[in-house]
Amino acid sequence: MRIITFFLVGLIVHVIFFISIFDIYFTSPLVHGMTPQTMSLAPPASRLVLVVADGLRADSLFTLHSNGSSRAPYLRTIIKESGTWGVSHTRVPTESRPGHVALIAGFYEDVSAVAKGWKENPVEFDSVFNESRHTWCWGSPDILPMFAKGATGDHVYTYTYPAEEEDFASTDASRLDSWVFAQVKSFFQSAKSNSSLRASLHEDKNVFFLHLLGIDTNGHAHRPMSQEYLENIGLVDNGLSEMVSLVEDFFGYDGKTAYVFTSDHGMTNWGSHGAGHPSETLTPLVVWGAGVNSAQTVTEPQPYEDGYLQDWKLEHLRRVDVSQADIAPLMASLIGVPIPVNSVGVLPLPYLNNSDLFKAESMYTNAIQVLEQFKMKMAQKKETTLSFLFTPYQLLTESKQAEFIHKARILIQLGKYEDAISLCQSLISHSLEGLVYYHTYDRFFLGCSVVLGFVGWTSYVALVILKTHASLNRRPSILKQDQSNTLARLCMCVTAVITLFLFIQRSPATYYIYCLLPVPVWYSVLKESGTLTDLIKSAPSLPLWKCFGYFVLVAFGIELLVVSFFYRTMLTVGLAVLSLWPFLSGVFGIAKYRSLSWFFSCLFLALFPLMPVVGREPNMHLVACAGLLTLFTSVCYLWSSQRQTPLHLSDRQLFVAQMLHVAMCAYVPSLTHSSLQQKQGLPLFNQIISWATLASSMLVPLVSSTRIFHRLLSILLSLTATYLLLSTGSEALFPPVLSWLMFVWINIEQEAMLAQGLSGRQELSSIDFSANIDIAKIRQLKLDDIRRSYFFVFFIITAFFGTGNIASINSFDPASVYCFLTVFNPFIMGGLMMWKVIIPFIIVMCTFETIQVATQLSSRSLFLIVLVISDLMALHFFFLVQDYGSWLDIGTSISHYVIVMSMTIFLMLLSVVTHILTSQRLIMWKRPKSHFS
């Protein structure tokens, strides 16, 4: 197979493996076609006011000042006297969109919904707003439109401020909340003179939604422990008090208004959210008004062992915790609208102040609503599965469903409300379990198909390596022509059977891809089986103990890399072990200075995985130090290189310009940070410099000389300039230290070739990336090349995890992008932070490209070994996903699998980019032939 064809096939295969994990584990749980369930009893409230304080932590609201006073005195009074309170437990990802969907629609979106946009609906879903008669919303343009667009009819009205107001550099982000309260006040005042609006407001089943973003914005900009964040809570509390008085006055204190105050997610101490830390998942819930229980004093210990009751001085008041999705059926019950048809929430009865009959009927309606989803899901799966293969959920067969419903109705009619409620809760529990059962019905089948394809692909690449590069005793192909034809016919028959099977079951198009992919892959493996036979027959002549030793070391090394995804400190252990390599391999005897440089550079780099991933305070002095270190390294190199390979004047001028640019970029973050601290906003000059640096970072190196170290230095200066602009502290030192180790690696690999007795060693200073490769000098793979490939994969993982955990959303600090923009834009901000992660990746890639050239290997040779190592890691994580039982462990392993697959795809794509980055040139100057002939 030609290299281009192999590259394209490999890319397609890995993209399929990458997408498969989302198709297997992150498909939408929603089903459609259910009938909304209504209850005949009159609801206690005619209207509902929902207030969501975005980014508010439970402890920030409930914790008292040191003097015993509350930062939210109005809500504290509600908790003590007239309402019911508790903690709402959110789920990962703790982001605004999934949080609001859980609150208002009652279901948990899959993780991929975070990347599908805040303003648009990836899938249609029902919500409390949709079921209401009218809903009026005030707040952020990132949240409100998705519920207005998702509603049927034209009864959801939104009032939003301009998106530009969501500025982390704002002098006072709490003005966003002040705007909302002012708009609500103006709305009700205008309704007094608007008869049609007043009539609409006095109808039942109305909802008023206030989305308050100021707390979240202040938390990102100043941290949750800051004065700005805590004072914003007081502003919200005061605004809430005034708003309640306004609403009650407008409706004549009719006692028909219910109030719900909560948050979509919390926030870590370092001002981020998205993961599962308690500070992110624990949010406050305070409910009061019509139909809601007032505060209840308790004397016995409550069933909560988290210690928060004592910390918040609320142990004497009943606490009622809920899952975030439970709030949707609570709101629906209070105003008498159908529970959203996709809701998986369970009505929290302790919040309701109503008759036992009302509670029993409400819980029965909730049970039927969840059961309808189960029945629809079961019908869909039954319809697309052959009858003799279909296995129903045994705890809720059709006969048991009818039995549950009949028994619940009888209990309600007999007045045994407690028994009816208990039975309905049991039915909801079974229905939710059944929903998961049918939602994951094909998971094992698809997982086996993907694993089969994965194992086949890895086997094929290994056989290609053996066939192309191993010095085996070649024999004629083991497959004769008729055997080859038989194999082809067999594969065609298998393809036809699988296709027919999937067609009969009306499977989605992606199922065809996952199930049919193993067929051509294993066909290719079986065609190359002769290589395996040659290996077995050549075994007596091979250095078996050496091969076995390499196999054990690589297996141990892969396991270490897998463990490092869960424990970053394992990278420190790995780097400490790698630092000893020159002393164990004999390289130290012929290159003492370079061996010691390798030893110390590995140890310095090993410090970074020990540093905290999150919670670091900005330290612009370290960013400036990183810039000075980069400049010092560059000056030293330029001074030493003058004696070996004199620089052309134009190259010297380019390097000086790049070094001045790095110096400026080292100063810009400090200037930006100072301006933001003084609440003067993002300076326009800094923003222009930042975006210009980003735009030119991949172009400027193409203007430099293609001599190895000249080009690598230009790449380092260009990428480091961008990295400095995206840094806030110690992580800025990572690229210079990593580059030092990469420089030493290039040099020490030359010495390793000499130690192994390989001929044809070139002087590094004489190598030119753009020179035509002499095919005659390309050598075969050696066992030591496995070690080179493993080093590369290890350094790639270190580049990914060296300064943070990219598997965790909250390890990214939004302050990293403040040199570029401060107005909230999740996709641009996310893209910039991902580019920050990729920069060390590119540095390692360029180094590996250099080593391939310097060690006289074709780009395909080492790359094949790298593919095998990374694929084995991905396969390891895929098996972990299958083995884990809890969703948290599954989610962690899935994220790691996605990272490895993304890394592999990046490797394949960036191998082309780095080849262009190192060997191509935009401008060619004429040079004296004495230096470059």
Residue pairs with C-beta under 8 A, 6 or more apart in sequence:
1 9
1 464
3 859
3 860
6 464
6 860
7 908
10 461
10 867
10 908
11 905
11 908
11 909
13 453
13 457
13 517
13 521
14 901
14 904
14 905
14 908
15 905
16 453
16 513
16 514
16 517
17 450
17 453
17 454
17 874
17 901
18 898
18 901
18 902
18 905
19 510
20 446
20 450
20 510
20 514
21 878
21 881
21 894
21 897
21 898
21 901
22 112
23 446
23 510
23 514
24 443
24 446
24 447
24 450
25 443
25 881
25 890
25 894
26 110
26 111
26 112
27 110
27 439
28 109
28 110
28 122
28 123
29 107
29 108
29 110
29 435
29 439
30 107
30 123
30 124
30 125
30 342
31 342
31 373
31 376
31 377
31 380
32 124
32 376
33 376
34 341
34 369
34 372
34 373
34 376
35 341
35 372
36 126
36 131
36 338
36 339
36 341
36 369
37 338
37 339
37 365
37 368
37 369
37 372
38 338
38 365
39 336
39 361
39 362
39 365
40 361
41 357
41 358
41 361
42 336
43 204
43 291
43 333
43 334
43 335
43 336
44 256
44 258
44 290
44 291
44 334
44 352
44 353
44 354
44 358
45 256
45 257
45 258
45 289
45 290
45 291
45 334
45 335
45 336
46 203
46 204
46 205
46 206
46 254
46 256
46 257
46 290
46 335
47 201
47 204
47 205
47 206
47 207
47 208
47 251
47 256
47 257
47 258
47 335
48 206
48 207
48 208
48 257
48 258
48 259
48 260
48 331
48 334
48 335
49 207
49 208
49 210
49 243
49 244
49 247
49 257
49 258
49 259
49 260
49 289
50 103
50 104
50 207
50 208
50 209
50 210
50 260
50 262
50 331
51 210
51 212
51 240
51 259
51 260
51 261
51 262
52 100
52 103
52 209
52 210
52 211
52 212
52 262
52 263
52 264
53 212
53 215
53 233
53 236
53 261
53 262
53 263
54 96
54 140
54 143
54 211
54 212
54 213
54 215
54 216
54 263
54 264
54 265
55 213
55 215
55 216
55 217
55 219
55 220
55 263
55 264
55 265
55 266
55 267
55 273
56 215
56 216
56 233
56 236
56 263
56 266
56 283
56 284
57 224
57 263
57 266
57 267
57 279
57 282
57 283
57 284
58 87
58 88
58 263
58 266
58 282
58 283
58 284
58 308
59 279
59 282
59 308
59 311
59 312
60 71
60 224
60 229
60 230
60 233
61 71
61 72
61 75
61 233
61 284
62 284
62 308
62 312
62 314
63 311
63 312
64 70
64 312
64 313
65 71
68 313
70 76
71 230
71 233
71 234
71 237
72 233
72 234
72 236
72 237
73 237
74 237
74 238
74 240
74 241
75 237
75 240
75 261
75 286
78 85
78 286
78 288
79 85
79 286
79 295
79 314
79 317
80 295
80 317
81 294
81 295
82 288
82 294
82 295
83 259
83 286
83 287
83 288
83 289
83 292
83 293
83 294
83 295
84 286
84 287
84 288
84 292
84 293
84 294
84 295
84 296
84 318
84 320
84 350
84 351
85 284
85 285
85 286
85 287
85 295
85 314
85 317
85 319
85 320
86 285
86 319
86 320
86 321
86 322
87 282
87 283
87 284
87 285
87 308
87 319
87 321
87 322
88 262
88 263
88 282
88 283
88 284
88 285
88 321
88 322
88 323
88 324
88 326
88 327
89 281
89 282
89 283
89 321
89 322
89 323
89 324
90 99
90 102
90 264
90 265
90 266
90 280
90 281
90 282
90 283
90 324
91 98
91 102
91 108
91 281
91 323
91 324
92 111
92 274
92 275
92 276
92 281
92 888
92 891
93 111
93 114
93 274
93 275
93 809
94 265
94 266
94 273
94 274
94 275
94 276
94 280
94 281
94 810
95 114
95 265
95 273
95 274
95 809
96 118
96 142
96 143
96 216
96 264
96 265
97 109
97 113
97 114
97 117
97 118
97 143
97 146
98 108
98 109
98 113
98 114
99 263
99 264
99 265
99 324
100 143
100 146
100 147
100 211
100 264
101 107
101 108
101 109
101 113
101 125
101 127
102 108
102 109
102 324
102 325
102 327
102 328
103 262
103 264
103 324
103 325
103 327
103 328
104 127
104 128
104 129
104 147
104 209
104 328
104 340
105 125
105 126
105 127
105 128
105 328
105 340
105 342
105 343
106 127
106 128
106 325
106 326
106 327
106 328
106 329
106 339
106 340
106 342
106 343
106 344
106 345
107 125
107 325
107 340
107 342
107 343
107 344
107 345
108 324
108 325
108 344
109 122
111 891
113 122
114 274
114 809
116 122
118 142
118 143
118 146
118 826
119 141
119 142
119 145
119 146
120 146
120 149
121 146
121 149
121 150
124 150
125 150
125 340
125 342
126 340
126 341
126 342
126 343
127 147
127 150
127 151
127 328
127 340
128 207
128 328
128 331
128 332
128 337
128 340
129 135
129 137
129 147
129 148
129 151
129 156
129 207
129 209
130 147
130 150
130 151
130 152
130 156
130 340
131 205
131 332
131 337
131 338
131 339
131 340
132 155
132 156
132 205
132 206
132 207
132 335
132 337
133 155
133 203
133 204
133 205
133 206
134 155
134 156
134 157
134 200
134 201
134 203
134 205
134 206
134 207
135 147
135 151
135 155
135 156
135 157
135 206
135 207
135 208
135 209
136 157
136 159
136 187
136 206
136 207
136 208
136 209
137 144
137 147
137 148
137 156
137 157
137 158
137 159
137 208
137 209
137 210
137 211
138 144
138 158
138 159
138 160
138 180
138 183
138 184
138 187
138 209
138 210
138 211
139 159
139 160
139 180
139 209
139 210
139 211
139 212
139 213
140 160
140 161
140 166
140 176
140 211
140 213
141 160
141 161
141 162
141 163
142 163
142 166
142 824
143 211
144 158
144 159
144 160
144 209
144 211
145 158
145 160
147 156
148 156
148 157
148 158
159 183
159 187
161 176
161 179
163 823
163 824
164 823
165 175
165 176
165 179
166 176
166 213
166 217
166 823
166 824
167 173
167 217
167 681
167 822
167 823
167 824
168 217
168 220
168 221
168 676
168 814
168 818
168 822
168 823
168 824
169 221
169 675
169 676
169 679
169 681
169 682
169 818
169 822
170 217
170 221
170 679
170 681
170 822
171 679
171 681
172 228
172 679
173 213
173 214
173 217
173 218
173 221
173 228
173 232
174 214
174 215
174 218
174 228
174 231
174 232
174 235
175 214
176 212
176 213
176 214
176 217
177 212
177 213
177 214
177 215
177 232
177 235
177 236
177 239
178 214
178 235
178 239
180 210
180 211
180 212
180 239
181 210
181 239
181 242
181 243
184 208
184 210
184 243
184 246
185 242
185 243
185 246
188 246
188 247
188 250
190 197
191 197
191 198
191 201
191 250
192 198
192 250
200 206
201 250
202 251
204 335
204 336
205 335
205 336
205 337
206 335
207 331
207 335
208 247
210 243
212 236
214 232
214 235
214 236
215 229
215 232
215 233
215 236
216 267
217 824
218 226
218 228
218 229
218 232
219 226
219 229
219 267
219 271
220 267
220 271
220 272
220 814
221 228
221 271
221 676
222 228
222 229
222 271
223 229
223 269
223 270
223 271
224 267
224 268
224 269
224 271
224 279
225 269
240 261
244 259
247 257
248 257
251 257
255 290
256 290
257 289
257 290
258 287
258 288
258 289
258 290
258 291
258 292
258 331
258 334
258 335
259 287
259 288
259 289
260 285
260 286
260 287
260 327
260 330
260 331
261 284
261 285
261 286
261 287
262 283
262 284
262 285
262 286
262 327
263 283
263 284
264 283
265 273
265 280
265 281
265 283
266 273
266 278
266 279
266 280
266 281
266 282
266 283
267 273
267 279
267 280
268 277
268 279
268 280
268 614
268 615
268 810
269 279
269 615
270 614
270 615
270 616
270 810
270 813
271 813
271 814
271 815
272 614
272 809
272 810
272 811
272 812
272 813
272 814
273 280
273 809
273 810
274 280
274 808
274 809
274 810
275 808
275 809
275 810
275 811
276 888
277 810
280 810
283 324
285 322
285 327
287 330
287 351
288 294
290 334
291 333
291 334
291 352
291 353
291 354
292 334
292 351
292 352
292 353
293 350
293 351
293 352
293 353
294 353
295 317
295 318
296 317
296 318
297 316
297 317
297 318
298 316
298 317
298 318
299 316
301 315
302 309
302 315
302 318
302 319
304 319
304 321
309 315
309 319
318 350
320 348
320 350
320 351
322 330
322 348
323 345
323 346
325 343
325 344
325 345
326 345
326 346
326 347
326 348
327 345
328 339
328 340
328 343
328 345
329 339
329 343
329 345
329 346
329 347
329 366
329 369
330 345
330 347
330 348
330 351
330 352
332 338
332 339
332 340
333 339
333 347
333 352
333 362
334 352
338 369
339 345
339 347
339 365
339 366
339 369
341 369
341 372
341 373
342 373
343 369
343 370
344 370
344 373
344 432
344 435
345 366
346 366
346 425
346 428
347 362
347 363
347 366
349 359
349 362
349 363
349 421
352 358
352 359
352 362
356 417
356 418
357 412
357 417
359 417
359 421
360 411
360 412
360 417
360 420
360 421
360 424
361 412
363 420
363 421
363 424
363 425
364 408
364 409
364 412
364 420
364 424
366 424
366 428
367 404
367 408
367 424
367 425
367 427
367 428
367 431
368 405
370 427
370 428
370 431
370 432
370 435
371 401
371 404
371 405
371 427
371 428
371 431
373 431
373 435
374 393
374 396
374 431
374 434
374 435
374 438
375 401
377 434
377 435
377 438
377 439
378 392
378 393
378 434
378 438
380 438
381 390
381 438
381 441
382 390
382 392
383 506
384 505
384 506
384 507
385 441
385 505
386 504
386 505
393 433
393 434
393 437
393 438
395 430
395 433
395 434
396 404
396 430
396 431
396 434
404 423
404 426
404 427
404 430
405 427
407 423
408 420
408 423
408 424
408 427
411 417
411 419
411 420
411 423
412 420
442 511
444 882
446 511
446 514
447 878
447 881
447 882
449 514
449 515
449 517
449 518
450 514
450 878
451 875
451 878
451 879
452 518
452 522
453 514
453 517
453 518
453 521
454 871
454 874
454 875
454 878
455 875
456 518
456 521
456 522
456 524
456 525
457 521
457 871
458 868
458 871
458 872
458 875
459 525
460 521
460 524
460 525
460 528
461 864
461 867
461 868
461 871
462 868
463 525
463 528
463 529
463 531
463 532
464 528
464 864
465 781
465 864
465 865
465 868
466 472
466 531
466 532
466 534
466 535
467 528
467 531
468 861
469 780
469 781
469 861
470 535
470 781
471 780
472 531
472 534
472 535
472 537
472 538
473 534
473 537
473 538
473 541
474 534
475 530
475 533
475 534
475 537
476 530
477 530
478 529
478 530
478 533
479 487
479 526
479 527
479 529
479 530
484 527
487 523
487 526
487 527
488 523
491 519
491 520
491 522
491 523
494 519
495 516
495 519
498 515
498 516
498 519
499 512
499 516
502 511
502 512
502 515
543 783
546 783
547 783
550 783
550 786
550 787
554 786
554 790
554 869
557 574
557 790
557 794
558 869
558 872
558 873
558 876
560 570
560 573
560 574
561 574
561 793
561 794
561 797
561 873
562 873
562 876
562 877
563 570
564 570
564 571
564 574
564 609
564 797
564 801
565 797
565 801
565 807
565 877
565 896
565 899
566 892
566 896
568 609
568 613
568 801
568 805
569 609
569 610
570 609
571 606
571 609
571 797
571 798
571 801
571 802
572 606
572 607
572 609
572 610
574 794
574 798
575 602
575 603
575 605
575 606
575 609
575 798
576 602
576 603
576 606
578 602
578 791
578 794
579 598
579 599
579 600
579 602
579 603
579 606
580 599
581 587
581 598
582 588
582 591
582 594
582 595
582 598
582 599
582 748
583 595
583 599
585 752
585 755
586 755
587 594
587 595
587 748
587 751
587 752
587 755
588 595
589 755
590 751
590 754
590 755
591 747
591 748
591 751
594 744
594 747
594 748
594 751
595 748
597 740
597 744
597 748
598 741
598 744
598 745
598 748
601 737
601 740
601 741
601 744
602 741
604 737
604 740
604 741
605 737
605 738
605 741
605 798
605 802
608 730
608 731
608 734
608 737
608 802
608 803
609 798
609 801
609 802
611 730
611 803
613 804
613 805
613 808
613 811
614 804
614 808
614 810
614 811
614 813
616 728
616 729
616 730
616 813
617 729
618 673
618 728
618 729
618 815
619 728
619 729
619 730
620 669
620 670
620 673
620 674
620 728
620 729
621 670
622 729
622 730
622 732
622 733
623 666
623 669
623 670
623 724
623 727
623 728
623 729
623 732
624 666
624 667
624 670
625 732
625 733
626 666
626 720
626 724
626 727
626 732
626 733
626 735
626 736
627 662
627 663
627 665
627 666
627 667
627 720
627 724
627 732
628 666
629 733
629 736
630 662
630 666
630 716
630 717
630 720
630 735
630 736
631 659
631 662
631 663
633 736
633 739
633 740
634 655
634 659
634 662
634 713
634 716
634 717
635 659
637 709
637 713
638 647
638 652
638 655
638 713
641 647
641 709
641 710
641 765
644 765
645 707
645 709
645 710
645 765
645 766
645 931
646 931
647 655
647 705
647 710
648 705
648 925
648 927
648 931
650 925
651 704
651 705
651 710
654 700
654 703
654 704
654 714
655 704
655 713
655 714
655 717
658 700
658 714
658 717
658 718
658 721
659 717
661 693
661 717
661 721
662 717
662 720
662 721
662 724
664 689
665 689
665 693
665 721
665 722
665 724
665 725
666 724
668 686
668 689
668 690
668 724
668 725
668 819
669 724
669 725
669 727
669 728
669 819
671 683
671 686
672 682
672 683
672 686
672 818
672 819
673 728
673 818
675 681
675 682
675 683
675 686
676 682
676 818
676 822
681 822
682 818
682 819
682 821
682 822
686 819
687 819
687 820
687 821
689 725
690 725
690 819
690 820
691 820
693 721
693 722
693 725
694 722
694 725
694 820
694 832
694 835
696 718
697 718
697 719
697 721
697 722
698 718
698 913
698 917
699 922
700 714
700 718
701 711
701 714
701 715
701 718
701 917
702 916
702 917
702 920
702 921
702 922
703 714
703 921
703 922
703 923
704 710
704 711
704 713
704 714
704 921
705 711
705 714
706 768
706 769
706 770
706 918
706 919
706 920
706 921
707 765
707 767
707 768
707 769
708 746
708 764
708 765
708 767
708 768
708 769
708 850
708 853
708 854
709 743
709 764
709 765
711 769
711 918
712 743
712 846
712 847
712 850
712 918
715 842
715 843
715 846
715 917
715 918
716 735
716 739
716 843
719 735
719 839
719 842
719 843
720 735
720 736
720 739
720 839
722 835
722 839
723 732
723 735
723 836
723 839
724 732
725 819
725 820
726 816
726 817
726 819
726 820
726 832
726 833
726 835
726 836
727 816
727 836
728 813
728 815
728 816
730 803
731 803
731 804
734 802
734 803
734 840
735 839
735 840
735 843
738 795
738 798
738 799
738 802
738 840
738 843
738 844
739 843
741 795
742 795
742 843
742 844
742 847
745 791
745 795
745 847
745 851
746 764
746 847
746 850
746 851
746 854
747 764
749 788
749 851
749 854
749 855
750 761
750 762
750 764
750 854
750 855
752 784
753 761
753 855
754 761
756 782
756 784
758 779
758 782
760 777
760 779
760 856
762 854
762 856
764 854
767 853
767 854
768 932
769 849
769 850
769 853
769 918
769 919
770 919
770 920
770 921
773 853
773 858
777 856
778 856
778 857
778 858
779 855
779 856
779 857
781 857
781 861
781 862
781 865
785 855
785 857
785 861
785 862
785 865
786 865
788 851
788 855
788 862
789 862
789 865
789 866
789 869
790 869
792 844
792 848
792 851
792 862
792 866
793 866
793 869
793 870
793 873
795 844
795 847
796 841
796 844
796 845
796 903
796 907
797 903
799 840
799 841
799 843
799 844
800 806
800 837
800 840
800 841
800 899
800 903
802 840
804 811
804 812
804 837
805 811
806 837
806 899
807 892
807 895
807 896
807 899
812 833
814 829
816 832
816 833
816 836
817 828
817 829
817 832
817 833
820 828
820 832
821 828
821 829
838 906
841 906
841 910
842 910
842 913
842 914
842 917
845 907
845 910
845 911
845 913
845 914
846 914
846 917
846 918
848 862
848 914
849 859
849 911
849 914
849 915
849 918
850 918
851 862
852 858
852 859
852 861
852 862
859 911
859 915
863 907
863 911
866 907
867 904
867 907
870 900
870 903
870 904
870 907
871 904
873 900
874 897
874 900
874 901
874 904
877 893
877 894
877 896
877 897
877 900
878 897
880 889
880 893
880 896
881 890
881 893
881 894
881 897
884 890
884 893
